[in-house]
Amino acid sequence: MEQTVEDRDMSMAVHRALHGLDEPYKEVFSLRAFGELAFAEIGELFGKTEGWARVTYHRAKKTILETLRKESMI
């Protein structure tokens, strides 16, 4: 039961951090993490390269991790 509460808290913290991201970071992260799209597919959706999608995703991930650290979630 305790683990379930911790997982739910972490999930909410990730979603709060994601909600605070600017576009296109928010959408690229969501498409990759939740939609499980390949970087090439994400790049195609935005009319950009696969490399652009990779960089954008990793910047979004870095920002989310920094936010979680500030909130003492990780």
PyMOL Python script that loads the backbone (N, CA, C, O; Angstrom):
from pymol import cmd

cmd.read_pdbstr("""\
ATOM      1  N   MET A   1       0.824  -1.186   0.000  1.00  0.00           N
ATOM      2  CA  MET A   1       0.000   0.000   0.000  1.00  0.00           C
ATOM      3  C   MET A   1       0.875   1.259   0.000  1.00  0.00           C
ATOM      4  O   MET A   1       0.601   2.214  -0.726  1.00  0.00           O
ATOM      5  N   GLU A   2       1.913   1.247   0.811  1.00  0.00           N
ATOM      6  CA  GLU A   2       2.818   2.400   0.890  1.00  0.00           C
ATOM      7  C   GLU A   2       3.485   2.667  -0.460  1.00  0.00           C
ATOM      8  O   GLU A   2       3.625   3.821  -0.865  1.00  0.00           O
ATOM      9  N   GLN A   3       3.894   1.608  -1.152  1.00  0.00           N
ATOM     10  CA  GLN A   3       4.526   1.752  -2.470  1.00  0.00           C
ATOM     11  C   GLN A   3       3.556   2.356  -3.478  1.00  0.00           C
ATOM     12  O   GLN A   3       3.956   3.164  -4.316  1.00  0.00           O
ATOM     13  N   THR A   4       2.292   1.973  -3.403  1.00  0.00           N
ATOM     14  CA  THR A   4       1.276   2.514  -4.312  1.00  0.00           C
ATOM     15  C   THR A   4       1.130   4.015  -4.125  1.00  0.00           C
ATOM     16  O   THR A   4       1.018   4.757  -5.101  1.00  0.00           O
ATOM     17  N   VAL A   5       1.130   4.459  -2.888  1.00  0.00           N
ATOM     18  CA  VAL A   5       1.018   5.889  -2.592  1.00  0.00           C
ATOM     19  C   VAL A   5       2.246   6.628  -3.106  1.00  0.00           C
ATOM     20  O   VAL A   5       2.120   7.708  -3.684  1.00  0.00           O
ATOM     21  N   GLU A   6       3.419   6.065  -2.906  1.00  0.00           N
ATOM     22  CA  GLU A   6       4.656   6.682  -3.389  1.00  0.00           C
ATOM     23  C   GLU A   6       4.662   6.754  -4.915  1.00  0.00           C
ATOM     24  O   GLU A   6       5.062   7.768  -5.487  1.00  0.00           O
ATOM     25  N   ASP A   7       4.221   5.682  -5.574  1.00  0.00           N
ATOM     26  CA  ASP A   7       4.160   5.672  -7.041  1.00  0.00           C
ATOM     27  C   ASP A   7       3.195   6.732  -7.546  1.00  0.00           C
ATOM     28  O   ASP A   7       3.484   7.424  -8.522  1.00  0.00           O
ATOM     29  N   ARG A   8       2.057   6.860  -6.890  1.00  0.00           N
ATOM     30  CA  ARG A   8       1.063   7.855  -7.285  1.00  0.00           C
ATOM     31  C   ARG A   8       1.626   9.265  -7.091  1.00  0.00           C
ATOM     32  O   ARG A   8       1.427  10.132  -7.942  1.00  0.00           O
ATOM     33  N   ASP A   9       2.317   9.496  -5.992  1.00  0.00           N
ATOM     34  CA  ASP A   9       2.924  10.809  -5.732  1.00  0.00           C
ATOM     35  C   ASP A   9       3.964  11.133  -6.799  1.00  0.00           C
ATOM     36  O   ASP A   9       4.019  12.260  -7.292  1.00  0.00           O
ATOM     37  N   MET A  10       4.784  10.153  -7.155  1.00  0.00           N
ATOM     38  CA  MET A  10       5.804  10.370  -8.172  1.00  0.00           C
ATOM     39  C   MET A  10       5.157  10.649  -9.523  1.00  0.00           C
ATOM     40  O   MET A  10       5.593  11.538 -10.254  1.00  0.00           O
ATOM     41  N   SER A  11       4.132   9.898  -9.845  1.00  0.00           N
ATOM     42  CA  SER A  11       3.423  10.104 -11.108  1.00  0.00           C
ATOM     43  C   SER A  11       2.841  11.514 -11.179  1.00  0.00           C
ATOM     44  O   SER A  11       2.948  12.178 -12.209  1.00  0.00           O
ATOM     45  N   MET A  12       2.240  11.963 -10.111  1.00  0.00           N
ATOM     46  CA  MET A  12       1.674  13.318 -10.076  1.00  0.00           C
ATOM     47  C   MET A  12       2.776  14.365 -10.203  1.00  0.00           C
ATOM     48  O   MET A  12       2.588  15.373 -10.883  1.00  0.00           O
ATOM     49  N   ALA A  13       3.909  14.147  -9.568  1.00  0.00           N
ATOM     50  CA  ALA A  13       5.023  15.096  -9.660  1.00  0.00           C
ATOM     51  C   ALA A  13       5.548  15.180 -11.090  1.00  0.00           C
ATOM     52  O   ALA A  13       5.850  16.268 -11.581  1.00  0.00           O
ATOM     53  N   VAL A  14       5.656  14.031 -11.758  1.00  0.00           N
ATOM     54  CA  VAL A  14       6.114  14.022 -13.152  1.00  0.00           C
ATOM     55  C   VAL A  14       5.119  14.773 -14.036  1.00  0.00           C
ATOM     56  O   VAL A  14       5.521  15.559 -14.893  1.00  0.00           O
ATOM     57  N   HIS A  15       3.840  14.537 -13.832  1.00  0.00           N
ATOM     58  CA  HIS A  15       2.828  15.217 -14.642  1.00  0.00           C
ATOM     59  C   HIS A  15       2.804  16.721 -14.373  1.00  0.00           C
ATOM     60  O   HIS A  15       2.593  17.511 -15.293  1.00  0.00           O
ATOM     61  N   ARG A  16       3.016  17.117 -13.128  1.00  0.00           N
ATOM     62  CA  ARG A  16       3.104  18.561 -12.819  1.00  0.00           C
ATOM     63  C   ARG A  16       4.304  19.182 -13.523  1.00  0.00           C
ATOM     64  O   ARG A  16       4.200  20.263 -14.103  1.00  0.00           O
ATOM     65  N   ALA A  17       5.433  18.501 -13.472  1.00  0.00           N
ATOM     66  CA  ALA A  17       6.638  19.004 -14.139  1.00  0.00           C
ATOM     67  C   ALA A  17       6.426  19.061 -15.643  1.00  0.00           C
ATOM     68  O   ALA A  17       6.833  20.026 -16.290  1.00  0.00           O
ATOM     69  N   LEU A  18       5.799  18.047 -16.199  1.00  0.00           N
ATOM     70  CA  LEU A  18       5.510  18.010 -17.633  1.00  0.00           C
ATOM     71  C   LEU A  18       4.578  19.149 -18.024  1.00  0.00           C
ATOM     72  O   LEU A  18       4.781  19.794 -19.053  1.00  0.00           O
ATOM     73  N   HIS A  19       3.570  19.396 -17.218  1.00  0.00           N
ATOM     74  CA  HIS A  19       2.611  20.466 -17.491  1.00  0.00           C
ATOM     75  C   HIS A  19       3.299  21.835 -17.535  1.00  0.00           C
ATOM     76  O   HIS A  19       2.857  22.735 -18.250  1.00  0.00           O
ATOM     77  N   GLY A  20       4.369  21.983 -16.776  1.00  0.00           N
ATOM     78  CA  GLY A  20       5.093  23.246 -16.728  1.00  0.00           C
ATOM     79  C   GLY A  20       6.048  23.481 -17.887  1.00  0.00           C
ATOM     80  O   GLY A  20       6.585  24.579 -18.031  1.00  0.00           O
ATOM     81  N   LEU A  21       6.268  22.461 -18.719  1.00  0.00           N
ATOM     82  CA  LEU A  21       7.177  22.619 -19.856  1.00  0.00           C
ATOM     83  C   LEU A  21       6.559  23.466 -20.953  1.00  0.00           C
ATOM     84  O   LEU A  21       5.342  23.476 -21.138  1.00  0.00           O
ATOM     85  N   ASP A  22       7.408  24.174 -21.674  1.00  0.00           N
ATOM     86  CA  ASP A  22       6.977  24.902 -22.861  1.00  0.00           C
ATOM     87  C   ASP A  22       6.876  23.922 -24.023  1.00  0.00           C
ATOM     88  O   ASP A  22       7.426  22.821 -23.986  1.00  0.00           O
ATOM     89  N   GLU A  23       6.163  24.351 -25.047  1.00  0.00           N
ATOM     90  CA  GLU A  23       6.136  23.579 -26.292  1.00  0.00           C
ATOM     91  C   GLU A  23       7.407  23.890 -27.061  1.00  0.00           C
ATOM     92  O   GLU A  23       7.890  25.016 -26.941  1.00  0.00           O
ATOM     93  N   PRO A  24       7.967  23.024 -27.812  1.00  0.00           N
ATOM     94  CA  PRO A  24       7.495  21.687 -28.167  1.00  0.00           C
ATOM     95  C   PRO A  24       7.933  20.606 -27.193  1.00  0.00           C
ATOM     96  O   PRO A  24       7.642  19.427 -27.392  1.00  0.00           O
ATOM     97  N   TYR A  25       8.644  21.018 -26.121  1.00  0.00           N
ATOM     98  CA  TYR A  25       9.182  20.024 -25.190  1.00  0.00           C
ATOM     99  C   TYR A  25       8.101  19.140 -24.588  1.00  0.00           C
ATOM    100  O   TYR A  25       8.265  17.924 -24.485  1.00  0.00           O
ATOM    101  N   LYS A  26       6.992  19.761 -24.191  1.00  0.00           N
ATOM    102  CA  LYS A  26       5.895  19.016 -23.575  1.00  0.00           C
ATOM    103  C   LYS A  26       5.353  17.952 -24.533  1.00  0.00           C
ATOM    104  O   LYS A  26       5.185  16.795 -24.150  1.00  0.00           O
ATOM    105  N   GLU A  27       5.085  18.343 -25.758  1.00  0.00           N
ATOM    106  CA  GLU A  27       4.493  17.404 -26.705  1.00  0.00           C
ATOM    107  C   GLU A  27       5.480  16.315 -27.125  1.00  0.00           C
ATOM    108  O   GLU A  27       5.107  15.147 -27.228  1.00  0.00           O
ATOM    109  N   VAL A  28       6.723  16.690 -27.365  1.00  0.00           N
ATOM    110  CA  VAL A  28       7.725  15.698 -27.765  1.00  0.00           C
ATOM    111  C   VAL A  28       7.924  14.674 -26.652  1.00  0.00           C
ATOM    112  O   VAL A  28       7.983  13.474 -26.920  1.00  0.00           O
ATOM    113  N   PHE A  29       8.028  15.131 -25.414  1.00  0.00           N
ATOM    114  CA  PHE A  29       8.197  14.201 -24.295  1.00  0.00           C
ATOM    115  C   PHE A  29       6.995  13.268 -24.190  1.00  0.00           C
ATOM    116  O   PHE A  29       7.153  12.060 -24.014  1.00  0.00           O
ATOM    117  N   SER A  30       5.795  13.831 -24.299  1.00  0.00           N
ATOM    118  CA  SER A  30       4.581  13.017 -24.206  1.00  0.00           C
ATOM    119  C   SER A  30       4.509  11.984 -25.320  1.00  0.00           C
ATOM    120  O   SER A  30       4.170  10.827 -25.072  1.00  0.00           O
ATOM    121  N   LEU A  31       4.823  12.392 -26.540  1.00  0.00           N
ATOM    122  CA  LEU A  31       4.774  11.468 -27.668  1.00  0.00           C
ATOM    123  C   LEU A  31       5.757  10.325 -27.488  1.00  0.00           C
ATOM    124  O   LEU A  31       5.453   9.181 -27.828  1.00  0.00           O
ATOM    125  N   ARG A  32       6.929  10.625 -26.958  1.00  0.00           N
ATOM    126  CA  ARG A  32       7.951   9.594 -26.770  1.00  0.00           C
ATOM    127  C   ARG A  32       7.637   8.716 -25.559  1.00  0.00           C
ATOM    128  O   ARG A  32       7.639   7.489 -25.663  1.00  0.00           O
ATOM    129  N   ALA A  33       7.369   9.337 -24.420  1.00  0.00           N
ATOM    130  CA  ALA A  33       7.202   8.590 -23.177  1.00  0.00           C
ATOM    131  C   ALA A  33       5.863   7.865 -23.087  1.00  0.00           C
ATOM    132  O   ALA A  33       5.807   6.717 -22.646  1.00  0.00           O
ATOM    133  N   PHE A  34       4.797   8.522 -23.497  1.00  0.00           N
ATOM    134  CA  PHE A  34       3.470   7.933 -23.341  1.00  0.00           C
ATOM    135  C   PHE A  34       2.936   7.345 -24.646  1.00  0.00           C
ATOM    136  O   PHE A  34       2.239   6.330 -24.631  1.00  0.00           O
ATOM    137  N   GLY A  35       3.261   7.979 -25.771  1.00  0.00           N
ATOM    138  CA  GLY A  35       2.810   7.484 -27.059  1.00  0.00           C
ATOM    139  C   GLY A  35       3.737   6.456 -27.665  1.00  0.00           C
ATOM    140  O   GLY A  35       3.386   5.779 -28.632  1.00  0.00           O
ATOM    141  N   GLU A  36       4.938   6.339 -27.086  1.00  0.00           N
ATOM    142  CA  GLU A  36       5.951   5.375 -27.514  1.00  0.00           C
ATOM    143  C   GLU A  36       6.299   5.500 -28.992  1.00  0.00           C
ATOM    144  O   GLU A  36       6.570   4.500 -29.657  1.00  0.00           O
ATOM    145  N   LEU A  37       6.290   6.731 -29.506  1.00  0.00           N
ATOM    146  CA  LEU A  37       6.687   6.965 -30.896  1.00  0.00           C
ATOM    147  C   LEU A  37       8.199   6.974 -31.008  1.00  0.00           C
ATOM    148  O   LEU A  37       8.902   7.350 -30.069  1.00  0.00           O
ATOM    149  N   ALA A  38       8.686   6.562 -32.145  1.00  0.00           N
ATOM    150  CA  ALA A  38      10.122   6.609 -32.432  1.00  0.00           C
ATOM    151  C   ALA A  38      10.516   8.063 -32.679  1.00  0.00           C
ATOM    152  O   ALA A  38       9.682   8.887 -33.056  1.00  0.00           O
ATOM    153  N   PHE A  39      11.789   8.368 -32.465  1.00  0.00           N
ATOM    154  CA  PHE A  39      12.263   9.733 -32.688  1.00  0.00           C
ATOM    155  C   PHE A  39      12.050  10.162 -34.138  1.00  0.00           C
ATOM    156  O   PHE A  39      11.726  11.319 -34.405  1.00  0.00           O
ATOM    157  N   ALA A  40      12.231   9.234 -35.068  1.00  0.00           N
ATOM    158  CA  ALA A  40      12.019   9.554 -36.480  1.00  0.00           C
ATOM    159  C   ALA A  40      10.566   9.959 -36.732  1.00  0.00           C
ATOM    160  O   ALA A  40      10.299  10.885 -37.498  1.00  0.00           O
ATOM    161  N   GLU A  41       9.638   9.265 -36.090  1.00  0.00           N
ATOM    162  CA  GLU A  41       8.218   9.587 -36.245  1.00  0.00           C
ATOM    163  C   GLU A  41       7.885  10.950 -35.641  1.00  0.00           C
ATOM    164  O   GLU A  41       7.109  11.717 -36.210  1.00  0.00           O
ATOM    165  N   ILE A  42       8.468  11.238 -34.503  1.00  0.00           N
ATOM    166  CA  ILE A  42       8.233  12.532 -33.858  1.00  0.00           C
ATOM    167  C   ILE A  42       8.783  13.653 -34.731  1.00  0.00           C
ATOM    168  O   ILE A  42       8.117  14.666 -34.945  1.00  0.00           O
ATOM    169  N   GLY A  43       9.984  13.469 -35.227  1.00  0.00           N
ATOM    170  CA  GLY A  43      10.572  14.464 -36.117  1.00  0.00           C
ATOM    171  C   GLY A  43       9.704  14.710 -37.331  1.00  0.00           C
ATOM    172  O   GLY A  43       9.509  15.852 -37.747  1.00  0.00           O
ATOM    173  N   GLU A  44       9.185  13.636 -37.897  1.00  0.00           N
ATOM    174  CA  GLU A  44       8.323  13.750 -39.076  1.00  0.00           C
ATOM    175  C   GLU A  44       7.051  14.542 -38.755  1.00  0.00           C
ATOM    176  O   GLU A  44       6.612  15.367 -39.556  1.00  0.00           O
ATOM    177  N   LEU A  45       6.465  14.289 -37.586  1.00  0.00           N
ATOM    178  CA  LEU A  45       5.254  15.020 -37.191  1.00  0.00           C
ATOM    179  C   LEU A  45       5.484  16.528 -37.124  1.00  0.00           C
ATOM    180  O   LEU A  45       4.598  17.316 -37.455  1.00  0.00           O
ATOM    181  N   PHE A  46       6.671  16.916 -36.696  1.00  0.00           N
ATOM    182  CA  PHE A  46       6.994  18.329 -36.547  1.00  0.00           C
ATOM    183  C   PHE A  46       7.665  18.918 -37.783  1.00  0.00           C
ATOM    184  O   PHE A  46       7.950  20.115 -37.827  1.00  0.00           O
ATOM    185  N   GLY A  47       7.918  18.078 -38.787  1.00  0.00           N
ATOM    186  CA  GLY A  47       8.619  18.553 -39.967  1.00  0.00           C
ATOM    187  C   GLY A  47      10.083  18.837 -39.692  1.00  0.00           C
ATOM    188  O   GLY A  47      10.693  19.704 -40.317  1.00  0.00           O
ATOM    189  N   LYS A  48      10.639  18.086 -38.737  1.00  0.00           N
ATOM    190  CA  LYS A  48      12.036  18.251 -38.314  1.00  0.00           C
ATOM    191  C   LYS A  48      12.769  16.930 -38.485  1.00  0.00           C
ATOM    192  O   LYS A  48      12.213  15.953 -38.987  1.00  0.00           O
ATOM    193  N   THR A  49      14.017  16.919 -38.062  1.00  0.00           N
ATOM    194  CA  THR A  49      14.833  15.715 -38.177  1.00  0.00           C
ATOM    195  C   THR A  49      14.691  14.822 -36.944  1.00  0.00           C
ATOM    196  O   THR A  49      14.184  15.240 -35.903  1.00  0.00           O
ATOM    197  N   GLU A  50      15.148  13.598 -37.096  1.00  0.00           N
ATOM    198  CA  GLU A  50      15.191  12.672 -35.966  1.00  0.00           C
ATOM    199  C   GLU A  50      16.100  13.228 -34.869  1.00  0.00           C
ATOM    200  O   GLU A  50      15.791  13.112 -33.683  1.00  0.00           O
ATOM    201  N   GLY A  51      17.211  13.827 -35.265  1.00  0.00           N
ATOM    202  CA  GLY A  51      18.135  14.425 -34.297  1.00  0.00           C
ATOM    203  C   GLY A  51      17.481  15.523 -33.491  1.00  0.00           C
ATOM    204  O   GLY A  51      17.705  15.629 -32.285  1.00  0.00           O
ATOM    205  N   TRP A  52      16.672  16.343 -34.145  1.00  0.00           N
ATOM    206  CA  TRP A  52      15.953  17.415 -33.448  1.00  0.00           C
ATOM    207  C   TRP A  52      15.034  16.810 -32.394  1.00  0.00           C
ATOM    208  O   TRP A  52      14.964  17.309 -31.270  1.00  0.00           O
ATOM    209  N   ALA A  53      14.326  15.735 -32.753  1.00  0.00           N
ATOM    210  CA  ALA A  53      13.410  15.081 -31.825  1.00  0.00           C
ATOM    211  C   ALA A  53      14.172  14.516 -30.626  1.00  0.00           C
ATOM    212  O   ALA A  53      13.707  14.615 -29.490  1.00  0.00           O
ATOM    213  N   ARG A  54      15.334  13.928 -30.879  1.00  0.00           N
ATOM    214  CA  ARG A  54      16.141  13.375 -29.790  1.00  0.00           C
ATOM    215  C   ARG A  54      16.599  14.469 -28.823  1.00  0.00           C
ATOM    216  O   ARG A  54      16.475  14.329 -27.606  1.00  0.00           O
ATOM    217  N   VAL A  55      17.122  15.541 -29.376  1.00  0.00           N
ATOM    218  CA  VAL A  55      17.623  16.644 -28.546  1.00  0.00           C
ATOM    219  C   VAL A  55      16.482  17.271 -27.747  1.00  0.00           C
ATOM    220  O   VAL A  55      16.634  17.555 -26.559  1.00  0.00           O
ATOM    221  N   THR A  56      15.346  17.485 -28.399  1.00  0.00           N
ATOM    222  CA  THR A  56      14.197  18.098 -27.731  1.00  0.00           C
ATOM    223  C   THR A  56      13.692  17.211 -26.597  1.00  0.00           C
ATOM    224  O   THR A  56      13.377  17.704 -25.514  1.00  0.00           O
ATOM    225  N   TYR A  57      13.614  15.915 -26.840  1.00  0.00           N
ATOM    226  CA  TYR A  57      13.186  14.965 -25.806  1.00  0.00           C
ATOM    227  C   TYR A  57      14.154  14.982 -24.621  1.00  0.00           C
ATOM    228  O   TYR A  57      13.721  15.041 -23.470  1.00  0.00           O
ATOM    229  N   HIS A  58      15.437  14.931 -24.890  1.00  0.00           N
ATOM    230  CA  HIS A  58      16.413  14.878 -23.803  1.00  0.00           C
ATOM    231  C   HIS A  58      16.455  16.181 -23.012  1.00  0.00           C
ATOM    232  O   HIS A  58      16.686  16.156 -21.803  1.00  0.00           O
ATOM    233  N   ARG A  59      16.238  17.303 -23.659  1.00  0.00           N
ATOM    234  CA  ARG A  59      16.142  18.574 -22.931  1.00  0.00           C
ATOM    235  C   ARG A  59      14.911  18.594 -22.043  1.00  0.00           C
ATOM    236  O   ARG A  59      14.969  19.077 -20.912  1.00  0.00           O
ATOM    237  N   ALA A  60      13.803  18.077 -22.541  1.00  0.00           N
ATOM    238  CA  ALA A  60      12.576  18.001 -21.747  1.00  0.00           C
ATOM    239  C   ALA A  60      12.786  17.088 -20.539  1.00  0.00           C
ATOM    240  O   ALA A  60      12.401  17.427 -19.420  1.00  0.00           O
ATOM    241  N   LYS A  61      13.395  15.939 -20.775  1.00  0.00           N
ATOM    242  CA  LYS A  61      13.666  14.985 -19.701  1.00  0.00           C
ATOM    243  C   LYS A  61      14.569  15.608 -18.634  1.00  0.00           C
ATOM    244  O   LYS A  61      14.341  15.429 -17.438  1.00  0.00           O
ATOM    245  N   LYS A  62      15.589  16.336 -19.073  1.00  0.00           N
ATOM    246  CA  LYS A  62      16.507  16.993 -18.140  1.00  0.00           C
ATOM    247  C   LYS A  62      15.759  18.018 -17.290  1.00  0.00           C
ATOM    248  O   LYS A  62      15.984  18.109 -16.083  1.00  0.00           O
ATOM    249  N   THR A  63      14.883  18.778 -17.910  1.00  0.00           N
ATOM    250  CA  THR A  63      14.119  19.791 -17.183  1.00  0.00           C
ATOM    251  C   THR A  63      13.177  19.141 -16.169  1.00  0.00           C
ATOM    252  O   THR A  63      13.041  19.624 -15.045  1.00  0.00           O
ATOM    253  N   ILE A  64      12.531  18.053 -16.566  1.00  0.00           N
ATOM    254  CA  ILE A  64      11.645  17.337 -15.645  1.00  0.00           C
ATOM    255  C   ILE A  64      12.432  16.797 -14.459  1.00  0.00           C
ATOM    256  O   ILE A  64      11.986  16.920 -13.318  1.00  0.00           O
ATOM    257  N   LEU A  65      13.586  16.207 -14.707  1.00  0.00           N
ATOM    258  CA  LEU A  65      14.416  15.679 -13.616  1.00  0.00           C
ATOM    259  C   LEU A  65      14.871  16.784 -12.676  1.00  0.00           C
ATOM    260  O   LEU A  65      14.892  16.593 -11.461  1.00  0.00           O
ATOM    261  N   GLU A  66      15.237  17.944 -13.227  1.00  0.00           N
ATOM    262  CA  GLU A  66      15.634  19.075 -12.390  1.00  0.00           C
ATOM    263  C   GLU A  66      14.477  19.532 -11.516  1.00  0.00           C
ATOM    264  O   GLU A  66      14.671  19.849 -10.342  1.00  0.00           O
ATOM    265  N   THR A  67      13.282  19.566 -12.077  1.00  0.00           N
ATOM    266  CA  THR A  67      12.095  19.956 -11.309  1.00  0.00           C
ATOM    267  C   THR A  67      11.823  18.960 -10.195  1.00  0.00           C
ATOM    268  O   THR A  67      11.506  19.360  -9.075  1.00  0.00           O
ATOM    269  N   LEU A  68      11.943  17.667 -10.484  1.00  0.00           N
ATOM    270  CA  LEU A  68      11.721  16.648  -9.467  1.00  0.00           C
ATOM    271  C   LEU A  68      12.763  16.737  -8.348  1.00  0.00           C
ATOM    272  O   LEU A  68      12.446  16.517  -7.179  1.00  0.00           O
ATOM    273  N   ARG A  69      13.994  17.058  -8.711  1.00  0.00           N
ATOM    274  CA  ARG A  69      15.036  17.230  -7.682  1.00  0.00           C
ATOM    275  C   ARG A  69      14.709  18.409  -6.774  1.00  0.00           C
ATOM    276  O   ARG A  69      14.876  18.321  -5.557  1.00  0.00           O
ATOM    277  N   LYS A  70      14.246  19.505  -7.355  1.00  0.00           N
ATOM    278  CA  LYS A  70      13.875  20.685  -6.563  1.00  0.00           C
ATOM    279  C   LYS A  70      12.740  20.370  -5.613  1.00  0.00           C
ATOM    280  O   LYS A  70      12.687  20.903  -4.505  1.00  0.00           O
ATOM    281  N   GLU A  71      11.827  19.503  -6.041  1.00  0.00           N
ATOM    282  CA  GLU A  71      10.694  19.113  -5.187  1.00  0.00           C
ATOM    283  C   GLU A  71      11.065  17.959  -4.254  1.00  0.00           C
ATOM    284  O   GLU A  71      10.207  17.445  -3.536  1.00  0.00           O
ATOM    285  N   SER A  72      12.315  17.555  -4.260  1.00  0.00           N
ATOM    286  CA  SER A  72      12.819  16.451  -3.437  1.00  0.00           C
ATOM    287  C   SER A  72      12.088  15.137  -3.705  1.00  0.00           C
ATOM    288  O   SER A  72      11.875  14.335  -2.796  1.00  0.00           O
ATOM    289  N   MET A  73      11.710  14.931  -4.960  1.00  0.00           N
ATOM    290  CA  MET A  73      11.041  13.686  -5.324  1.00  0.00           C
ATOM    291  C   MET A  73      12.066  12.616  -5.724  1.00  0.00           C
ATOM    292  O   MET A  73      11.767  11.423  -5.685  1.00  0.00           O
ATOM    293  N   ILE A  74      13.273  13.046  -6.108  1.00  0.00           N
ATOM    294  CA  ILE A  74      14.315  12.068  -6.441  1.00  0.00           C
ATOM    295  C   ILE A  74      15.610  12.485  -5.774  1.00  0.00           C
ATOM    296  O   ILE A  74      16.626  11.805  -5.917  1.00  0.00           O
TER     297      ILE A  74
END
""", "prot")
cmd.dss("prot")
cmd.show_as("cartoon", "prot")
cmd.util.cbc("prot")
cmd.orient("prot")
